[in-house]
């Protein structure tokens, strides 16, 4: 066998061994790497306390809101009741003021006219004396209304009417107390004071309300 043939065989054997080793290594690597590339995931355990926590959280979340709603309803109910009571008190006060002003209107329109149109001083004084209890009651009523007024505006109204009514009463009393022989000039001056007091009171009270006579003609 020649040297060239020997080298050729040797190279052929070497290449064959190299290919065999390469294939063997490739197969070995492939076989070994297969289980590594596809790992089996480990399942994560689910905590068992989650439902208990949710129930506990639910219990501590809704009851403060319920308590807040109950308190709000209580406050609202109290407010509505208080408002209704206040409105009732104001309405009652207004009714008392209306009645007192109606009495003051009667004093200005009817009583004063009767006193001033008396046929004599004695007759006028008798009418005026008989009306004193009503005059005192009217003054006391306006005083009470001013003290118990639900607001400043209503209190000022009661105070103003009371002052004007007292001015009229004093003017009529001064006219009746004048001596008979005082003279026509003093008489006109006294009546001018009475007329001025009547006009101021009437302006504050407003027009005279019509009265319905009982037993009128049918």
Secondary structure, DSSP 4 states (H G I P E B T S, - for coil): --HHHHHHHHHHHHHHHHHHHHHHHHHHHHHHHHHHHSPPPPPPPPPTTHHHHHHHHHHHHHHHHHHHHHHHHHHHHHHHHHHHHHHHHHHHHHHHHHHHHHHHHHIIIIIHHHHHT-SSHHHHHHHHHHTHHHHHHHHHHHHHHHHT-SSHHHHHHHHHHHHHHHHHHHHHHHHHHS-TTS-HHHHHHHHHHHHHHHHHHHHHH-SPPP-PPTT---
